[in-house]
């Protein structure tokens, strides 16, 4: 009987099928129960046979010492890796904190200079703009007075939208300096708006700006705007730019311009330009401004010549046709 079970144990092939494994374990268990003195002969290596709920089940034997050492070393390795990662995170955190909150990179010096100076922007006004940006915070906690976190894009946007500034340069000088250089726009004309409560100015690009102190601006023509168009209208600004280019021509600079009256009718802008010689030039946005300027130079050179003191006005609004009228002698 014993040899029969021993043979079945030694000749049977291992299989993953549940039925064969259970049969094999029951056979071994019965053999051990019947012949307890042969228990050691039928004891399977690495197996313990236990009875649970009427069935005999096997459980794995204790892990060998070599296997325990392997898993212990593996756990220690994982623990060391976790320690290294934690140390790296702490060092990065300390470094970022030092960069953001350290006094070394806090902005202490603002260098402000001008290339073309028309006294449009004072140094105090400009620095107040910088200080207001430095008081802001990113993500509610990160100070913008740090050179790393200073919002250069915001400052660039403010300077681009300022009509008093023609162009600018902005640089960060490490560790704690800002350097800004601007070129102020040349005031081309005084703009007096119908019904407006204050005077404004036009630059060479036709953009409008206001000044608190205009005492230093002299000898520029006055534009009287009698049109209902908003001064920020793109078509209006484009035509003002062409009109300023027109009056800034060398010939008209030599003659001199006193005033320009601007009106609008059915989307067409008209300008009545009064020269310092007390004669008028009439132009509008319905005709090409370059063509109107060419016609003006042509008639002054070929027709009027040096007799401008008796000239009353030149009509250029119907280009390519040109009309002019002389004053009648009393």
Secondary structure, 3 states (H helix, E strand, C coil): CHHHHHHHHHHCCCCCCHHHHHHHHHHHHHHHHHCHHHCCCCCCCCEEEEEECCEEEEEECCCCHHHHHHHHHHHHHHHHHHHHHHHHHHHHHHHHHHHHHCHHHECCEEEEEECCCCCCCCHHHHHHHHHHHHCCEECCCEECCECCCCCHHHHHHHHHCCCCEEEEEEEEECCCEEEEEEEECCCCEEEEECCCCCCEEECCCCCEECCCCCCCCCCCEEEEECCCCCCCCHHHHHHHHHHHHHHCCHHHHHHCEEEEEEEEECCEEEEEEEECCCCEEEEECCCCHHHHHHHHHHHHHHHHCCCHHHEEEEECCCCCCCEEEECCCC
